[in-house]
Structure formats: structure tokens, C-alpha cells
């Protein structure tokens, strides 16, 4: 399915431009594009696309347009500067298949800077790895896809099919960036997301729910703590109850066809805690932001009701909360999981491209984190999957991505694009 001589020609073009690709990745990773601050990264991506001759669509996201759409997450922060950038290459006559290449430019916060070996937004290369926040998740993959398309032109080829190169935000919190491209009308025969999959195809993925528990108590001087109600301590009781739900959901997962072999695929995480006003006052409030996964096939609304029931039951174990239950607020992801089905043609094309580049068979991976492919696969009938480089410590300190895997990813994506869209001599 992939002509070896053509693949070698494309790989040579990747190699000739690889130093420039790594330099671009370093510059892209140096932008601290955390939630609400993605603008400079989108500016850079729009400039990169225009310089390459893409027709660029750069627009502000309007949440009112997205709210009726499936799995639309909840936005709570200032969204007035939120943008999506899509570059399109369209041949004069489309005779090949169309493709979406999509990366997200948003990254999670770095945390305490003193706990990094090197500054998170001053990426460096050391011992064959690029270190920096977002270098792995997923800026190296996004730039790899960009340079994969460059390699086709450098090899003297032009596409037969339409290609959309999409740079989105909010992948780490709601997914509304990807959803905005679908609302805008972008469609293709297939979508490839170069997330850090270590050279595997992620074709199964959990869903995720975000929620906040607003716990209230009775403040008194700590000298008389027994007469008040400590909201922070009460929040820990709720955590215990939700850990019980996590255990129950993992028991159900033991019979799941995709996740039975994975220990604890359902992970509950109390990720942010805020509370209290004074060290010598019993705290009157505690807000707890949480995340929990759900398996493909599980219904979001049903799982929401189970969470609500769990929180009510846990509140009954606290004398104050029994009569003053916490408020539960849905605060981000409201996302189903997905299973890639009826996608034999693009998957076989990717298998051929991967094997040609690496001399290894392509393994499948069931993700225990979330990715944007769910929108395309589950709701819009567009086969979508993740394939990207090898990264470690994503969302942690000293995040890094392997340089050799970036090269292999770029070669494989370039071969896949050539095979899927079709190419001809320029």
C-alpha cells in the first residue's frame, strides 16, 4: 500500500529538514500556552501555515454556537480571546481522499518551577530528548505533522486530496476547540491526531467528567472547634465516598472488552482544593475540583447521576453535611469515550506507513486519558485516531519527548498522508 521507493524519497526529505523542524518545535514549546493564554501559540501557527501557502481560517470561538453540540464542555473562565486556526491545502482538482491533521496548542500548568530540572518554558535537548512543558503533549507531534506535509512538497510531490491542518485549544479541559472546527463545517474522510502515543495507534479512549464540590461548614474559633463544622475535613469524607465509586466502576471495567486487561483504567482525581480563610478559624468553605473517567459505551448523563448519588450518600456520614449537602457543579469535560470502528482503510494505511518507516508492526493502545478524536469518531462519522511520538512525564515535572521518535513519527505521517490523500509529481 506504501511504495517503498516513494517512502524512502519522502523520508529523505524529512531528514533534510529535520534540524529546522526541531528548531520550530523548540520555539513552539517555549510559548507558555496555558488555558486562556493560547493566543501567541495560535499566532505562531497561523504564521507557519500562511508561510507555507495554506489558506488560513483564524476565528474567535463563540460558545453560544457550540452549546447545542454533543459533548460540549463547560467554560467558566474568560473566553473572549479563544481562537481556532485551520489551514487548508486544496488541489485544483480533488481526485484523492481528504484528511484532517489536528494538534492542540494548549498545555497544562507547570506547577512549582523549582521542582523542574530546567525551566519548563525554556525547552532544551539533552541525551536525545527534548525537555519542556508541552514538548511531548503535544507540540512536537503538531510540528511533526506540519513538517510531514512539508516533506511531500520537498520531495517534489503534490497532494491529490484536500487537507485541513487544525490547531485547537481546550483539549486539556473541555474539547471545545476541536468541536468548534466541526461547528465551522470542516470535514474529511479521516482525521489523524499526532498525540504522544509512542508509535502506537490510540483507537479506543475513555471519556472524562469534571466536577466541583462546593462544601460548606460552620466557622468558629479553633479553640472551640467541636462546636463548628470543618468544611475541609468534610471534603475529605466526600473524597472517600468517590474513591468507593471509583473502585466500583473499576470492578465493572473487569468485564469490558477493551479495558479488562488494564489495571484500574478508571481513575478518580481530586485535582484542585481551595478552602478556609484563617488558620485559627474552622473553615466555612472548601471547593474541590475533581476528574473521573468513564468507559466507552457508558452514558454521560447516567454516570452524572451515579456521581450525584455517591456524593449525597457520602454527605450523610457528616453531621453538618447531612442537612446541608454540598453543591455539585459540572465544571469542564462532559465527554463520552469512543471506540474506532469501520475504519479499516485508514488504519491499514497507517499500519503500512508505520511498518515501512520502523520495520515494526503497529500496535493498538486503549487510552486511559482523553483525546479529541472522540468527536469525529463518535458523533460525525469521521474515522479518527491518535499516532505520535514517545513522550514521558506529560502533565508532570520534566516532561520530555524522544527526538528519534519525532523523526519516525514525521516520516510515518508523511508516508500516511501520501498514501491516504494520494500524491503526484509536482
C-alpha positions in Angstrom: 0.0 0.0 0.0 3.0 2.3 0.5 5.6 2.2 -2.3 8.9 1.6 -0.5 10.8 3.8 -3.0 8.4 6.6 -2.6 8.5 6.3 1.2 12.3 6.4 1.1 12.2 9.5 -1.1 9.8 11.2 1.4 11.9 10.1 4.4 15.0 11.7 2.9 13.1 14.9 2.5 12.1 14.7 6.2 15.7 14.2 7.2 17.0 17.1 5.1 14.7 19.5 7.0 14.8 17.8 10.4 17.1 20.4 12.1 14.7 23.2 11.1 11.8 21.1 12.4 13.4 20.7 15.8 14.1 24.4 15.9 10.5 25.1 15.2 9.4 22.7 17.9 11.6 24.4 20.4 10.2 27.8 19.6 6.6 26.5 19.7 7.2 24.7 23.0 8.7 27.9 24.5 5.3 29.6 24.4 3.5 29.2 27.7 0.2 28.5 26.1 -1.7 27.6 29.3 -5.5 27.8 29.5 -6.6 31.3 28.4 -3.2 32.3 27.2 -3.1 30.3 23.9 -3.1 33.4 21.7 0.7 33.6 21.0 0.8 29.9 20.1 -2.1 30.3 17.7 -0.4 33.4 16.2 2.7 31.4 15.5 0.8 28.5 14.0 -1.2 30.8 11.7 2.1 32.4 10.6 3.6 29.0 9.9 0.6 28.0 7.8 0.5 31.2 5.8 4.2 31.0 5.0 3.6 27.5 3.5 0.7 28.6 1.3 -2.2 27.3 3.3 -5.5 29.2 3.1 -5.9 30.2 6.8 -9.1 30.5 8.7 -8.5 32.1 12.1 -11.6 32.8 14.1 -12.9 33.6 17.6 -14.9 30.8 19.2 -18.4 31.7 20.2 -19.7 29.3 22.9 -23.3 30.0 22.1 -22.7 28.3 18.7 -21.3 25.2 20.5 -23.6 24.6 23.4 -26.2 22.6 21.4 -23.5 20.2 20.1 -22.7 16.8 21.6 -20.3 16.5 24.5 -19.8 20.3 24.7 -17.8 21.0 27.9 -18.4 23.8 30.4 -16.4 27.0 30.1 -16.0 29.1 33.3 -13.1 31.4 32.5 -12.8 34.4 30.2 -13.2 33.0 26.7 -13.3 36.3 24.8 -9.9 35.7 23.2 -10.3 32.0 22.4 -9.4 31.1 18.8 -9.2 28.2 16.4 -6.8 28.2 13.5 -7.3 26.0 10.4 -5.1 25.9 7.3 -6.3 24.3 4.1 -4.4 22.9 1.1 -6.8 22.2 -1.7 -5.7 20.8 -5.1 -7.0 22.4 -8.2 -8.9 19.1 -8.8 -9.6 16.8 -5.9 -9.1 13.3 -7.0 -7.8 11.8 -3.7 -9.2 11.4 -0.2 -9.4 14.2 2.3 -7.6 14.4 5.6 -7.6 16.4 8.9 -4.4 16.7 10.8 -5.1 18.2 14.2 -3.0 19.2 17.1 -3.8 21.2 20.3 -1.6 24.0 21.4 -2.9 24.3 25.0 -0.7 22.9 27.8 -1.4 22.2 31.4 0.2 24.4 34.2 3.9 23.8 35.0 3.5 23.7 38.8 6.2 24.8 41.2 9.1 25.9 38.9 11.8 24.9 41.5 10.8 21.2 41.0 11.8 21.2 37.4 15.4 20.3 36.4 15.3 23.0 33.7 12.7 25.8 33.2 9.5 24.4 31.7 9.2 27.0 29.0 12.9 27.2 28.1 12.9 23.8 26.3 16.3 22.1 25.9 17.6 19.0 24.2 19.6 16.6 26.4 20.6 13.0 25.8 18.3 12.5 22.8 15.2 14.1 24.5 13.6 17.4 24.3 12.6 18.7 27.7 9.8 21.2 28.4 6.2 21.7 29.2 4.1 20.8 26.2 7.0 19.4 24.2 5.5 16.0 24.5 1.8 16.8 24.9 1.6 17.7 22.1 3.6 20.4 20.4 6.3 18.0 19.0 3.5 16.0 17.3 1.8 19.0 15.9 5.0 20.3 14.3 5.8 16.8 13.1 2.6 16.7 11.2 3.3 20.1 9.7 6.8 19.1 8.6 5.4 15.8 7.3 3.3 17.7 4.8 6.4 19.9 4.0 8.3 16.8 3.2 6.0 15.9 0.4 6.5 19.2 -1.3 10.3 19.0 -0.7 10.2 15.6 -2.3 8.7 17.1 -5.5 5.1 15.8 -4.8 1.7 17.5 -4.6 -1.4 16.2 -2.9 -4.4 14.9 -4.8 -6.8 15.2 -1.8 -7.8 18.2 0.4 -6.0 18.6 3.7 -7.0 20.6 6.7 -4.3 21.4 9.3 -6.1 22.3 12.6 -4.6 24.0 15.7 -7.1 23.9 18.5 -7.3 24.9 22.2 -9.1 23.4 25.2 -8.1 19.8 24.5 -6.9 19.6 28.1 -10.2 20.8 29.7 -13.3 20.7 27.5 -12.5 19.8 23.9 -14.5 22.8 22.6 -11.6 23.8 20.3 -12.0 20.6 18.2 -15.8 20.9 18.5 -15.5 24.4 17.0 -13.9 23.1 13.8 -16.8 20.8 13.3 -19.3 23.5 14.0 -17.5 25.6 11.4 -18.1 22.9 8.9 -14.7 21.2 8.5 -15.0 17.6 7.4 -12.7 15.0 5.9 -12.6 11.3 5.1 -10.2 10.7 8.1 -8.6 12.6 11.0 -5.1 11.9 12.5 -4.2 13.5 15.8 -0.4 13.3 16.5 -0.8 12.9 20.3 2.1 11.3 22.1 1.3 7.6 21.6 4.8 6.2 21.4 4.3 4.9 17.9 1.1 3.1 18.6 -2.4 3.9 17.4 -4.8 5.0 20.1 -8.1 3.8 18.7 -10.0 3.3 22.0 -10.4 6.0 24.6 -12.1 6.7 27.9 -14.5 9.6 28.5 -14.0 12.1 31.2 -16.2 14.1 33.6 -15.0 17.2 35.5 -17.0 18.5 38.5 -16.6 20.7 41.5 -17.9 20.1 45.0 -18.7 23.3 47.0 -18.6 22.2 50.6 -19.8 24.5 53.4 -19.3 24.4 57.1 -19.7 26.4 60.3 -16.9 28.7 61.3 -15.8 29.1 64.9 -12.6 29.9 66.7 -10.4 26.9 66.7 -10.4 26.9 70.5 -14.0 25.7 70.2 -13.6 23.6 67.1 -16.1 21.0 68.3 -18.9 23.5 68.1 -18.4 24.2 64.4 -18.2 22.2 61.2 -14.9 21.9 59.3 -15.6 22.1 55.5 -12.1 20.9 54.6 -12.4 17.8 56.7 -15.8 17.2 55.3 -14.4 17.4 51.8 -12.1 14.5 52.7 -15.1 12.4 53.6 -16.6 13.1 50.2 -13.3 12.1 48.6 -13.5 8.8 50.4 -17.0 8.2 49.1 -15.9 9.0 45.5 -13.0 6.6 45.9 -15.6 3.9 46.6 -17.4 4.8 43.3 -14.0 4.6 41.5 -13.5 1.1 42.9 -17.0 0.0 41.9 -16.5 1.4 38.3 -13.2 -0.4 38.1 -14.9 -3.7 39.1 -17.3 -3.1 36.1 -14.3 -2.5 33.9 -13.0 -6.0 34.6 -15.5 -7.3 32.0 -15.0 -4.6 29.4 -13.8 -5.9 26.1 -11.2 -3.2 25.7 -10.1 -2.4 29.3 -10.3 -5.8 31.1 -6.6 -6.3 30.8 -5.7 -2.8 32.1 -5.4 -2.5 35.9 -7.6 0.4 37.2 -8.5 2.1 33.9 -11.0 4.3 35.8 -9.1 7.0 37.7 -10.7 9.5 40.0 -8.6 12.5 40.9 -9.3 15.3 43.3 -7.1 17.8 41.4 -7.6 21.2 43.0 -8.6 22.1 46.6 -9.3 25.6 47.9 -10.7 26.5 51.3 -10.7 28.4 54.5 -9.9 31.9 55.4 -7.8 31.8 58.6 -5.5 29.2 60.2 -7.2 29.7 63.6 -10.7 29.6 62.3 -12.6 26.4 61.5 -13.1 26.7 57.7 -16.5 27.6 56.5 -15.9 26.6 52.9 -13.9 24.2 50.7 -14.1 23.9 46.9 -12.8 20.7 45.4 -12.3 20.2 41.7 -12.4 16.6 40.5 -11.9 14.4 37.4 -13.1 10.9 36.8 -13.0 8.7 33.7 -15.8 6.6 32.2 -15.6 3.7 29.8 -16.7 3.7 26.2 -20.3 2.8 26.0 -21.1 4.4 29.3 -23.6 7.2 29.1 -22.5 10.6 30.5 -25.9 11.5 32.0 -26.2 8.1 33.7 -22.7 8.5 35.2 -23.5 12.0 36.3 -26.5 10.6 38.3 -24.3 8.0 39.9 -21.8 10.7 41.0 -24.6 12.8 42.4 -26.0 9.8 44.4 -22.5 9.0 45.6 -21.9 12.5 46.9 -25.3 12.5 48.6 -24.6 9.2 50.4 -21.1 10.4 51.5 -22.6 13.6 52.8 -24.8 11.6 55.1 -21.8 10.5 57.0 -21.1 14.1 58.2 -23.4 15.6 60.8 -23.5 19.0 59.2 -23.5 18.0 55.5 -26.3 15.5 56.2 -28.6 18.5 56.5 -26.5 20.9 54.4 -25.4 18.9 51.4 -22.6 20.1 49.2 -23.3 21.7 45.8 -22.1 19.8 42.8 -21.2 21.8 39.7 -20.2 20.4 36.4 -17.1 22.3 35.5 -15.4 21.1 32.3 -15.4 17.9 30.4 -18.7 16.1 29.8 -17.3 13.6 27.4 -18.1 10.1 26.3 -15.4 7.6 25.4 -15.0 6.2 22.0 -14.1 3.0 20.1 -12.8 3.4 16.5 -15.0 1.2 14.2 -15.4 0.8 10.5 -12.1 2.3 9.8 -10.2 -0.5 8.1 -8.9 1.6 5.2 -7.2 4.4 7.1 -5.9 2.0 9.8 -4.4 -0.3 7.2 -2.8 2.7 5.6 -1.3 3.8 8.9 -0.1 0.3 9.6 1.7 0.2 6.2 3.3 3.6 6.8 4.4 2.7 10.3 5.9 -0.6 9.2 7.7 0.9 6.2 9.3 3.5 8.5 10.1 1.5 11.6 10.2 -2.2 10.4 7.8 -2.9 13.2 4.1 -3.8 13.3 1.7 -1.1 14.5 0.3 -1.9 18.0 -3.1 -0.6 19.2 -3.4 1.2 22.5 -6.5 1.8 24.7 -6.1 5.2 26.2 -6.9 5.9 29.9 -6.7 9.6 29.2 -9.0 11.6 26.9 -8.3 13.0 23.4 -10.2 14.9 20.8 -10.7 12.0 18.4 -13.9 11.2 20.2 -15.9 14.0 18.5 -15.0 12.9 14.9 -15.5 9.1 15.6 -18.5 9.1 17.8 -20.6 11.9 16.5 -19.6 12.9 13.0 -18.8 9.5 11.3 -15.2 10.6 10.6 -12.6 7.8 11.4 -10.2 9.5 13.8 -7.2 8.2 15.9 -4.0 9.2 17.5 -0.5 8.4 16.4 2.6 10.3 17.6 6.0 10.3 19.2 7.2 8.8 22.5 6.8 11.2 25.5 7.3 10.8 29.2 6.2 12.8 32.3 3.4 14.5 30.4 1.4 16.7 32.9 4.3 16.1 35.3 7.7 17.7 36.1 10.4 17.3 33.5 8.1 16.4 30.6 10.1 15.2 27.7 9.8 13.7 24.2 12.3 11.5 22.4 14.0 13.1 19.4 14.3 9.8 17.4 10.6 9.1 17.8 9.8 12.6 16.5 11.7 11.7 13.3 10.0 8.4 12.9 6.6 10.0 13.6 7.2 12.6 10.9 8.3 10.0 8.3 5.3 7.8 9.1 2.8 10.6 9.0 4.3 11.9 5.7 4.0 8.4 4.2 0.5 8.1 5.5 -0.6 11.4 4.0 0.9 10.4 0.7 -0.9 7.1 0.7 -4.2 8.3 2.0 -4.6 11.6 0.0 -2.6 10.4 -3.0 0.3 12.3 -4.5 1.6 13.1 -8.0 4.7 14.7 -9.3 4.6 18.5 -8.8 
